[in-house]
Amino acid sequence: MGSITGAVLKTLLLLSTQNWNRVIAGNSYDCDEPLVSTLSQASFSSSSELSSSHGAGFARLNRRDGAGGWSPLVSNKYQWLQIDLGERMETTAVATQGGYGSSNWVTSYLLMFSDSGRNWKQYRQEDSIWGFSGNANADSVVYYRLQPSIKARFLRFIPLEWNPRGRIGMRIEVFGCAYRSEVVDLDGKSSLLYRFDQNSLSPVKDIISLKFKTMQSDGILLHREGQNGDHITLELRRGRLFLLINSGEARLPSAHTLINLTLGSLLDDQHWHSVLIQRVGKQVNFTVDEHRHRFHAQGEFSYLDLDYEISFGGIPAPGKSVSFPHKNFHGCLENLFYNGVDIIDLAKRQKPEIIATGNVSFSCSQSQSVPVTFLSPKSYLALPGFSREDELSAMFQIRTWNKAGLLLFSELHLVSGGLLLFLNDGKLRLNLYQPGKLPSDITAGNKCVGLNDGQWHSISLSAKRNHLSVAVDGQVASAASSLGPEQIYSGGTYFFGGCPDNSFGSKCKNPVGGFQGCMRLISIGNKVVDLISVQQGSLGNFSDLQIDSCGITDRCLPNYCEHGGECSQSWSTFHCNCANTGYTGATCHNSIYEQSCEAYKHRGNTSGFYYIDSDGSGPLEPFLLYCNMTETAWTVIQHNGSDLTRVRNTNPENPYAGFFEYVASMEQLQATINLAEHCEQELTYYCKKSRLVNKQDGSPLSWWVGRTNETQTYWGGSLPDPQKCTCGLEGNCIDSQYYCNCDADRNEWTNDTGFLSYKEHLPVRKIVVTDTGRPHSEAAYKLGPLLCRGDRSFWNSASFNTEASYLHFPTFHGELSADVSFFFKTTASSGVFLENLGITDFIRIELRSPAVVTFSFDVGNGPFEISVQSPAHFNDNQWHHVRVERNMKEASLQVDQLLPKIQPAPADGHVLLQLNSQLFVGGTATRQRGFLGCIRSLQLNGMSLDLEERAKVTPGVEPGCRGHCSSYGKLCQNGGKCREKLSGFSCDCTFSAYTGPFCSKEISAYFGSGSSVIYNFQENYSLNKNSSSHAASFHGDMKLSREMIKFSFRTTRAPSLLLYVSSFYKEYLSVIIAKNGSLQIRYKLNRYQEPDVINFDFKNMADGQLHHVEINREEGVVFVEIDENAKRQVHLSSGTEFSAIRSLVLGRILEHSDIDQETALAGAQGFLGCLSAVQLSHVAPLKAALQPSHPAPITVSGPVTESSCMAQAGTDATLRERTHSFADHSGTRDDRQPHANVIGSDSAVIGGLIAVVVFILLCIAAIAVRIYQQKRLYKRNEAKRSENVDSAEAVLKSELNVQSAVNENQREYFF
């Protein structure tokens, strides 16, 4: 700013008690000279004045002339103060005062601008802020910097609110400077063509800037094309700008890339709009007003084969073959520059490189149409008509987003009734109603497109005698040729947009509510209505209108619906359709998917395919992957190169490159890897006379490329040390001179195989092989899926031990959308979880009381609070989940599964959350009301904060937090016990008949004919009294007074023995299916009595269906439940104690014993079918037999194979698929043995291979040793890969067999 003016402004600011506006100055040049002080009295005007001494000319800042300011005759919202700057000027700031020494001042106002004194436009501070805060007294100055600045001749101040103890009073000043511009007016048939020197421009660079204004919704602004169909076009379509770039490689003219960028909306409003296009190579920046679109093209986009001429306003050049319909631009262009050349200046000077076509003038014509805005549902415009005429007609244009609203009502004369013209569901409807008659209804308009699309639409209504018609956009949509014998005579008043209150005595009818939108060109009886006369009060009547301005705004620009949500709008708000986006919420901000497999696991989910959203509410889309739920949740990400690939005939000049494409983008993979605790990827590299490193100079001959696009020369199993492999670290390479087996350069197959586990380099994106060009030289590789486990953020936690302690992080930036989520647990009654402050804005989340969590915030509209109250206290030392979200439409708070609380955002209020302090976690900047307890998994807009790392260096805060089982222990099912871990918990399934991460996977077995499983508690109980094994609790002289038995079964055989428990004292328990299919439970607890029999004969239990049995005995009382519906309680007569249990038998009883005839018959038959989850108290015999974790006294006879009773029973197919369908590709950590492991890497096998060539006998010995080793290897493997390998791998295996001199017998063992 200039020195004098700057000093004046600084003095005014120091005297002002009002804070600066939120928008700071951004001009890089001096443009803040006072503009009002030099104006004449005639440059001021107003809607009215209280007296001659209160006139508009006295409204200069800090002046005391007249009454010391402007005051209107009546203080209402239809008053205005206007200044004429004489020509278009750039205005960068405004300042206001009240009337000098009075109680008259304005507390809020609108600022409007215009080039012509007609068709005014409101200035907006933010996308939804229309008003300026005004004065709090008469003399202080309130100053606002305008960003962006205003380029206009006329400015108008419209008071909205004022001192309630006074009236409207204003003194004003505006600051700015002269505005230079070159203007050209095109009439829709004219254009400019610029031809330039072909040596002056680059084919890969274009910079175009201009301003335009128009009333037409369509037209070509610029066009440049070439001979092969390449072109760049800027076109206005339906009030929006489209940048079309069609490009292709000059050598391949058929290969074109079409780019279609769209920006702006409602650009046909006869106001100036700025455009900037920057194209440099493949980068395109497209800016319209304050909205910008950046685009980076792919392929051969950087080259445009264009002619050396460009047209503006149309496509005038003859011979141009334009492949799309177009219309010339009708309006004004200003400051049109093409790569720094002032096109309009050249045209004015009639330079030969400019060819003007049609009528081109260098001044901008001004439209004289006067629009009117219906601001609210209570708005209306009442205009006088011509009463008692036998012809009724009206014409007007509308522009709106609303689907419904009254457009016109006219009362009919001589007959009761009226004509209603209104919008309903976006369609135009005409209704003629008369008392006692059915209403006549006509629907008009396009059936597919409604009139609520934000475009101008013309409507005409005509009624003469008994003929009625209505037209939309010039086309007669519908007509009623006969309405009965009565003629229609016009009434006296036409009501547009709505009806006045009934207190005015009007007969106006409005069945659909008021119209909100714009109207213009209103005609009644073929006479245009003078709306300026309406504004001045000399014609008609109105309420809540804004005359001489169309205040429509596009609330979907910019589109605040995130993640591809579809935006729709009404006059006052917008809505987001989040269907099929994977997100939810008012603005589609919140992901419906978890961020990791770990999070799914702790929701109780089993292995299967899941969508993962690695950055939560961030910009990355969710993607589908496989979660392998073991004790640790493994994330499995596949790619397109999982098959074995063989490579021949390569050299450094002709390398081979294999590329890997994953099911996710690199950005998604990076987010997933960063979130994981550990990642790994198995890379198997086979070689025969193919080296990894050049012996002479040490340069790499084969390498791989990871996420960072850097060449990596270490291989599977090695640390990121250059040119090393697993054998080099372990010191067992086949040639000790080298660090990799392949570098031995032997004419036989070997391999370097292992897991790559350095996260920063994963995943593998490319592998390059260059040393297979020599005779007999060959390589092969196979890359496994990317495997990641854990979630670094899920258990990341901190313990806050004092109220004064807190963690601080950088400022949270969530200007338009902000979400915060975390877990907490505490025993304290209150405390602040999180706080971030700005100058006036802030957010705070706190435990207000033991049962209340509160979210407080302010974005400039005053503080708001949302609270969730729970029927139970939150300070119960259990984990509770909190999620808050604040966006353009609403703020919400949800705690656990309680009903969320929602606070709608105020209409047309401030929307930007502007914070500048540090983010405080667990406390506040004042160190008061701090939180005592644990906070875990804190995420802000999908980004995790590392609480543990910050807690390590913060007094009063400790990393980590124990006590997870109190909240998550319920996830451990079927008798599993929750065990605390440093980060999280695990389920101990030792004493459960189930397995899996949550002890929820049943262990089932199919029993063939004559098979049995016997669990021996003791051979001779007297020798095992001191045993400490699991069975020892049944041993010795202990008498068992209670037991719990659970199992499921499925069979079609009767009789069958399901379960038999024996003792050394000839006591027993048997569960059988009798001949008739009934289920019987037989207790014999006294060797001298007959057994007690509990019989369930309500159905045939050998029906092939899955049945569940649960038996609980407490001394002499037995409670039995079958299939959760048949329940029975029985008192035993044979005894109350089970002494010295010997064994538990499933299936056939192999030994003869003293048992009843029914049990003996069933025991002889055994069991044929499926048994599942068998448990006797803490003993699980099937688990001990099929998945032994330690030696157990178990004997298995006959065919007993692990199976799934659930699957065989026809349960939910989706569950089966999730659990089992990925068995061949899950890539679990234990599934590490490749099919081709017959390629020996140990020296013993290599020695055997060499011996084959020399001595046949030694070869045979080597084969025998190899077979023995392979058998042991199979036993160690917990999971084998699929035997169905691809042809390339099969061929390689065959060659390996030949190399080992192994005949067909080997294939049985190796493959």
Disulfide bonds with the S-S distance in Angstrom:
Cys31-Cys177 1.98
Cys332-Cys364 1.96
Cys499-Cys508 1.81
Cys518-Cys550 2.10
Cys556-Cys567 1.92
Cys561-Cys576 1.98
Cys578-Cys588 2.04
Cys597-Cys627 1.98
Cys679-Cys788 2.03
Cys687-Cys742 1.86
Cys725-Cys740 1.93
Cys727-Cys733 1.98
Cys934-Cys961 1.88
Cys965-Cys978 1.96
Cys972-Cys987 1.94
Cys989-Cys999 2.00
Cys1170-Cys1205 1.91
